[in-house]
């Protein structure tokens, strides 16, 4: 489980440290993919395989499945953490997420999210504003 929020600077080669507490879980590699809210999502290999299985198991039409696979898998990157505990963020993903010099790595339960510092401030405020409404709506269903 990924918890917490960590701020880092990106070095001149586009590398960012992975928080030390998560390095063991990610030692076999990680998958980076564009997230729906203009962030980068980092998955363990096991979580990525679960996501892939869920996407291909659905009962959607073959053309929609092909498009979904292209959109998800063609934009993903398989990376390993270097000896200093860093990963090199691909330029296309940095541009997508608007990450330039500072990045926030946020734990999101089964994955990590990498945000530009500015976008994270906005998303965090919105999420915290809505969290109790979401929790209350979940409680009403049970």
N, C-alpha and C positions, 0 to 999 in steps of 0.2 A: 504494500500500500504506500502510495506516495503522498506525503503531507508536507506542508510548509511553503514558504516563499523566500526566494533567494535572489539577490541582485548581483550582477556581474558586469564587467566591461568586456567587450569583445576585443581581442588583440588585432594587430595589423594583418594577420593572416586569416581572420574570420573565425578564430577559435574561441570557444567559451568553455569554462570549467563546468563539469557536472558536480553538483553538490556531493561532497564526500560520502554522506550517509546513503546515497543511491548507487554508488559505483559498483558495489558488490552485485546488486540485483541486475545491473546492466553490463556486467563484465563480458558476457557472451555477445554483446552487440545490442544495437537498438535501431528502430525504424523511425525516421522522421517523415512526417506527412503534413501537408497544409491542413490547418484546422478550420472549422466553419466560421469562427469569429475572428479571422485575420490573425491567427497565432500559428505556431508550429507545434504539432503534437508529437511527443516522443513515446514510443511504445516499446516494451520489452518484446523479444521475439515471440514469447508465448502469447502475449496479448494480441500481437499482430496476427498470429495464426488463428486465434479465436475470431478476430474481426473478419479475416479473409473467409473463414468457414461460414460465418453468419451471412456475409454478402453473397456468397455463391450458393447458399442453401435456399434462398428465397424463391417464391413462385412468381417472379417477374418475367416479362417477355425476354426472349433471347437478345433482342436489340438493346433493351434497357440494361440488361445484365452486362453486355459488352461495353456499353457507354459508362456504366458505373465502374467496371473494372479498369477501363482506361483512365477515368478521372482519378480514381484512388491509387492504383498501382503505378501508373506512369509518372506520377508526381512525387512518389515516395523515394527515400534514400536509406540504404542499409549502411550503418556506420559502426565503427568501433571506437572505444575510448582509448586515447593514447596513454603513454606511461605517466604523463603529468595529470591525468584525469580530465582531459579536454576532448571535445569533439569539434570538428571543423564544420560550421554551418554552411550548407550550400547557398550560393549567391541567390538562386531563384527563390529559395524559401525565405531568406532574409528580406529580399525585396517584397515578397508577398506579405510578410508580417510587418513590414516597415521597421525592421530592427537595424539600427545603424551602429551606435557605440555602446549603448546600455541595453541589457536584456534582463528580464525577470523570469526566473524559472519557478513555476508554481506547481505544487503537487495537486493532482486532480484524481485521486483515488487509484485508478488502475493505469494511469499514464502521467506524464509530465507535460506541461504546456510552457512554451517559450514565447514571451510577449515583449514587444517594445515597452519601455518603461512608461511611456505616455498612454499607450493603448491599455496597458494593464491597470493603470490608475482609473481609467474610465470603466473598464469591465468589472473591476473589483467593486467600485461604488455601485454600479448597477446590480451586480449579483447580491451584494450585501443588502441592498434596498429591497430586493425581491425574495430573498431566501425564506423569510418567515411566511410569506404568502404561499410560496411553493410547498413548504412543509405542512402548512395548514390544509392545503388542498389534498395532499397525500393522506393526511390523517382522516379527512372526511370520507375517503374512499374505503377505508378499512372498518 
